[in-house]
Amino acid sequence: MTSKQSLARWVTVAALIALVSSVSYFGLAEQSQAGASPEERIISVYESAGPSVVNITSLSYVYYRFLGNVPQQGTGSGFVYDSSGHIVTNYHVIQGADQLMVTLTSGKTYAAQVVGTDPSNDLAVIHIDASGDLPMPLVLADSSRLRVGQSVIAIGTPFGLDQTLTTGVVSALGRVIESPEANQFIGEAIQTDAAINPGNSGGPLLNLDGQVIGVNSQILSTSGSSAGIGFAISSNTVTRVVPELIAHGSYPHPWLGIQTLDLDALTVALLRKAGMDLTVERGILVTGFDSGAPAQAAGLQSGNQVARLGQYLLPVGGDIVVAVNGVSVRSLGDLTVYLEEKTSVGDTVRLTIVRNGVERTVSVKLAARPASI
């Protein structure tokens, strides 16, 4: 064997050794991460994601006749969304605020400005100029891949106690919760038993990889404190809405412009008693239209009779919406959530309606919901 052949052989052997060592190293690293205890993973998430969770203090002034302007302070949470200084939080955290202050884990406090709001989805984006002090943005996960039972972590400022961590699991998926905006609903909500208390609002709900799966928003409680049922706005809703808030200051919501009454066993019985001939048991009765409603322009009809339900007089006899694009709807909540999650302004949807006992289909081009509605 020549010296050149010997050298080439040793180079090849060295390369193979390096490759094997590299594979072994990364394999051990993966095994080490996969083999970390749940406690170690929670600690790791807290240490890596915690600095990106901020405290938001809102200050508003309420005028009283004898006291003048009286300051009122509120507190909530948020998280760093990007390297430009945008912070995601709940709309209800900043609603009505005259001043907003953001405090980082470093202890530094910055004045914040509102960039955009979406009351319907209870989301808002604010901005701070923190220059080199800004923590790393958190990464959004795909919330459609969540499973019930998955471990989750909430970080926020409950009762003003900053950087508080609570843990739990995903208790349920696909919940529909009420929006801060009247007659609106939020779909895709994540239910969790991780303790969420006043002040947690706007903070992130994280998976064990430190990714944001939701924005903590509401609790279901008779006491006003955590009872083990909390709700977070899904990260996929954040992904859909927040870029629009940053770019345009608002989010365009698909709009039909119909005023409705949900049909259930009780309302159907009352309407039949009032003389209305109903051939369906569930659906959405069209009782009227908003000004400029695209559904009215497309040919939907509202009530042409008046029935007394208790102390109320209600227009009845209108179309009953029972499906949208072939998907059954039983309530206004079902319809609203479908339009929010599956459609955009400008799309055309097929509404299956029942008119005078006959089922038919009407196509409606969705408009953007006016700001006044």
N, C-alpha and C positions, 0 to 999 in steps of 0.2 A: 504493500500500500504506500503510495507516495505521500509526501508531507502535505501536499494540497488536499488529497483525498482524506487524510487523517484530520486536517483542520476542518474540512467541510462536514465530516462526520460529527466532530465535537460541537460544531455550531448547531447542527441539526438536533443533537441530543440536548444541548443547552436550551434550544428553543422549545423542545418538547417538555423539558423540566419546568421551564417558565410558564408554559401553557397550563400544565397540570397543576402547578402551584396556584396559578391565577384562578382556575376553575375551583380548586379546593378552597381557596380563600373566600370566593364569593358564595360557594356552597355553604361554608361554615357561617358566613354572615347571615345568609338567608335562614339557616337553621337556628341561629342565635335569635334573630328577630321573631321567627315563628315560635320559638320555644320560650319567649318572654312570658312571664306570668301576667295575668290580667292586671294585677296591681302595678307592675312595672310599665305596662302599656299605658295605663291611665296617667301615671306620673309623667311619662314621656310626652303624652298629648298636652298635659297641663303646662309643662315646661316649654314646649315648642309653640303651642297656640296661644297660651295665656297672655303673653305680651301684646298680642294683636287684638285683644278684647279691651274695649275702652269704656270708661264711665261717661255718661252724658248727663249734664245738668241743664235743666231748662228753667228760665225765669220769665214770668209773665206778670202783668200788672192788672189788677182788678180795681175798678173805681167804685168807691162807696161815698154816698152823699156827705157823710159827716167825717169820714176819715181820709178822703181823697184817694190817690192811687196806692193800693196796698200790694206789695210784691208777694208772689206765690211761687214756690220752688218745687220742681219735680225732678226725679232722677230715673235713669234707665241705662241701658247698655247698648253697645254696638260693636262692630268689628271692622277692621281695615279691609277694604275691598280691592284696592289697587295701589300701585306705587305713586299715584298722582295725589293721594290724600283723600280719596273718597271713602266714606264710612257708611255702611248699611245699618239701618236700625228700623224700628217700627214707626209708622206714621203717628200712632197715638203717643209715642214718647216725645215727639217734637211739636205736636198739634197745639196751635195757639201760642207758641213761645215767642216772646219779644227778644230774648237773648238765649244763645246756646253756647255752652262751654264743654269742651272735651278734655278729659284728664287721662293721660297715658299711664302705664305702669311705672314709667320713670318718675312720675310725680309732676311732670310738666303739664300745664293747662293751656289750651289754645281756644280762641274764639272760633266758632264754627258758623258757616253759612249754609242755608238750605239750598240744595241743587235741584231736587225734584221730589215730588210726593205722589203716591198712589193710595188714597184712602181706601179704595175698594179692596185692595190686597194687603192693607195695613203695612205698607213698605214706604221707606223714605231714604233718600241719600243726602248726606251732609258732607261738607268739605272743610278740611283744616290745612293750613300751611305749616307743616311740621319740619320741613326740609330734611336734614339728616337724622332727625330724631324719630322719624316715622317707622314703626315696626313693619315686619314683613306682612304682605297681604295673605289672608287665608285662602285656601283652595276650595272651590265648590265641588261637591260630589254629585253624582247622578242619583237623585232620590228615587227614581223609578226602580232602582236595583235593591232598595231596602227590603228587609224581611222582618216580620213580626218576631220579636225575641232578640233582635240584634242589640248589642250593648251600645249605649250612647252616653255622652258627657255634655253637661250644660255648664257654661262658664258665664258669669255675669256679676251684677251688683245688687243682689237682693237686700232690701232694707238699707241700702247705702253701703253695704259691706263689700268693698271691691275685691275682685279676683277670687270670688267664691266658686268652688266646683261642686257639682252634684252629679250623681251617676244613676243610671237606670237602664231600661230597655225600651225598644219600640213596642208600645202596647197595642197599637192598631194603625192601619194605613188607610188613606183615601177618605178621611173624615171631611165633612163639610161643616164649617164653622161660620158664625155670623161675622160680618165685616163691621168696622167702625162706621161705615157709611150705611145709611138707612136703606133697607130692602136689597142689600147686596150680600153676597156669600163668597167665602174663600174655599176653594176645593183643594184637593191633594194634601190636606193638612195631615201632619204626623202627630199621633197621640203618643205620649210618653209618661212613664211614672217617675222620671227624674224630677226631683223637686224644683219647681219653678214658682218663685214668689215675686211680689211687687219689687220692681227694680231689675229683675231678670229680663224684662221685655226688651227686645232688640238684640239680645246677645245670641251667640251661636249655639246650636245643637250640633255636636260633632260625633263622628264615628271614631273608632279606635286607631284610625290612621291619621287623625287630626284634621280631617276634611269636614267642611260645613255641609250638613245634610238638611239643616233647617234654621229658621230664625224664630226663637222663642217668642210667643205672642200672647197666649191666653191660658187661663186656668179655669177649671170647673170646680167651684168650691162654695160652700155655704158660709164659710168663715172669712173669706177673702185671702186666705193663705193656702199653701199647697195641700191638696188632699190626695195627691197621687195621680191626678188626671190633668195633664198639661197638653198644650197644643203648640206646634211650631209650623210656620209657613214653609213649605218645601223648598229645597234648594233649586229645583227645576223652575218653580215660580220666580225665584230670585233671578235665575239665569235669563228668564224670559222678560222680566220687567225692568230690572235695574239698568241695563244698557240704554233703554229708552228714557229712563229718568235722567241719566247723565247727559244724553244727547239732546233731549227735548224738554226736560222738566216735568213731563207727564207721560202717562201710558194710555194709548188709544184702546178703549174697550169696545168690543163688538156689541152692536145695539140693534134691537128689533123695535123698540118703542112701544111695547104693549103694556097695558095695565091688566092685571089678572087676579083671579081667585083660584086657589088650589082646591081641587075636588077630592074629598075623602068621604068616608061613609056618612059622617054627620052632615056635611054641606050638601051632599047628594040627596039625603033624606029630606033636608029642609027645602031644597030647591024643588024637589018633586012635590012636596006638600004645598009649595007656593004655586004649583001648576006648570012647572017647566018639565018638558018631556026629555029626559036624559036617557041615552042609550049606552053610556059608559059609566064606569064606577070611579075611575081615576083619570086625572089629566089636569090641564090648565085652562080655565074658562077665561076667554078674552072679554073684559068688561069695558075697555076703553083704549085710547091711544094717546101717546104724547104728541106734542106738536112736531110735525115733520117726520113722523114714524115711517120707516121703510116698510114695515109689515102692512100698514094701512095702504101705502102706495102699491104694494104687491097684490092687494085684493082681500086681505083678511077682514073679517067683519066682527064688530063688537056687539054688545047687547042691544037688543031692540025692544025689550020689555023691561018692566020694573017689578021686582019682587021685594017683599019685606022680610028681612031676616032679623028677628028681634026688633031692636029699635032702629035698624038701618034699612034704607032703601037702596037696592043694588040692581044695576043694569044686568039683565040676563038675556039668554037667547043667542049669545054670540058663539063664535067658533070655539071649539075645544081642541087645544093642541095636545096630541098624545105621543108624538115622536119628532125627533130632529135628525135628519140624515139616517133614518132607519133605527135610531137608538131611542128606546122608550123613555119618556119623561113623565113623572108623576107629580112634580111640583115645580114651582118657579126656581127653587134651589137647583134642581136637576138641570133645568134648561140653562140657567146662568152659568153653572159650573162647566157644562159641556161647551158653551160658546167661548168661555174664557180659556179652557184648556185645549180645545180642538180646532178653533177657528181664529181668523184675524179679520180686521176691518177690510172690506172689499170682497170677502168671500161670499159665495152664494150658497145658502143652505136650503134644504128641502124640509118643509114643515108638513108633517102628516096631521091633518085636522079632521074633526067630525063636525059637519054642518047639517043641521036638520036630520040627524040620524045617519047621514051618508058620509063615508070616509073619502077624503080626497087629499091631493098633494098641492102645496103652493110653494113656489120658489121665491126666496127673499134675498136680496143683496144687502149684506150687513153694512151699516154705516158706523161712524165713530160716535159714541155716546156724548152728547153735548155736556159741557162743563156745568151747565145749570141744572142738570138732572142727577 
